[in-house]
Amino acid sequence: MKGIYITEEGKQWLKEQIGTNRDIWEKEFRRDVASRLVGVAGAFKKILEEATPIQCLAFEQWLELNEEDIAIELAESGADRELDFDLESEQLKRYEIHVNNNLKKS
């Protein structure tokens, strides 16, 4: 039977080489991943710095401030007496207008 025969010294040397190369590969891999993460973090930081924060109230806060005015407006227009009237839907529509107006200002 033909084959390659390696001495014990050869086996030991081969194991050391594989181990050394594996360590080198792992270090390079970690360095590459770290540099990519730094690049992504930098890009994300730049996006955040350039972004303008939107100044909108949460729906519940906005509703507390506007619920009475909405009720008056709907009563005056007669919309609250329509058969298919949905108060929550009307409130959400007006909140969306509030959010969109603040987006335009940004």
C-alpha positions in Angstrom: 0.0 0.0 0.0 1.4 3.3 -1.1 1.0 6.3 1.2 2.8 9.1 2.9 4.4 8.3 6.2 5.1 11.1 8.6 7.4 10.8 11.5 6.3 11.7 15.0 8.4 14.9 14.6 6.7 15.6 11.4 3.3 15.2 13.0 4.2 17.5 15.8 5.5 20.1 13.4 2.4 19.9 11.3 0.1 20.3 14.4 2.1 23.4 15.4 1.9 24.9 11.9 -1.9 24.3 11.7 -2.3 25.8 15.2 -0.1 28.8 14.3 -2.0 29.4 11.1 -5.3 29.1 12.8 -4.3 31.7 15.4 -3.2 34.0 12.7 -6.4 33.5 10.8 -8.5 34.1 13.9 -6.6 37.3 14.7 -7.0 38.6 11.1 -10.7 37.7 11.2 -11.3 39.5 14.4 -9.3 42.5 13.2 -11.4 42.6 9.9 -14.7 42.3 11.8 -13.6 45.0 14.3 -12.7 47.4 11.5 -16.0 46.8 9.7 -17.9 47.4 12.9 -16.0 50.6 13.5 -16.9 51.7 9.9 -20.6 50.8 10.4 -20.6 52.6 13.8 -19.1 55.7 12.2 -21.6 55.7 9.4 -24.5 55.3 11.9 -23.1 58.1 14.1 -23.0 60.4 11.1 -26.6 59.6 10.2 -27.7 60.4 13.7 -25.7 63.6 13.8 -27.3 64.8 10.5 -30.8 63.7 11.5 -33.2 66.3 12.8 -35.2 65.1 15.8 -38.9 65.1 15.3 -40.8 67.0 18.0 -44.0 65.1 18.3 -46.1 64.3 21.3 -47.1 60.8 22.1 -50.7 60.1 21.0 -52.0 60.0 24.6 -50.4 63.3 25.4 -51.6 64.9 22.2 -55.1 63.6 22.8 -55.2 65.1 26.4 -54.4 68.5 24.9 -56.8 68.3 21.9 -59.7 66.0 22.8 -62.1 68.8 23.8 -61.3 70.8 20.7 -61.9 67.7 18.5 -65.2 67.0 20.2 -66.4 70.6 19.6 -65.3 70.6 16.0 -67.1 67.2 15.3 -70.2 68.4 17.1 -70.3 71.7 15.2 -69.9 69.9 11.9 -72.4 67.2 12.7 -69.9 64.5 12.0 -70.5 62.9 15.4 -74.1 62.2 14.5 -73.3 60.2 11.3 -74.2 56.5 11.4 -70.7 55.4 10.5 -69.0 57.8 12.8 -65.9 56.5 14.6 -64.4 58.8 17.2 -61.1 56.9 17.5 -60.6 57.0 13.8 -61.2 60.8 13.7 -58.8 61.3 16.6 -56.1 59.2 14.8 -56.6 61.1 11.6 -56.0 64.4 13.4 -52.9 62.9 15.2 -51.5 61.8 11.9 -51.9 65.4 10.6 -50.0 66.6 13.8 -47.2 64.1 13.1 -47.0 65.0 9.4 -46.9 68.7 10.1 -44.0 68.1 12.4 -42.2 66.0 9.8 -42.5 68.9 7.3 -41.0 71.3 9.8 -38.0 69.1 10.4 
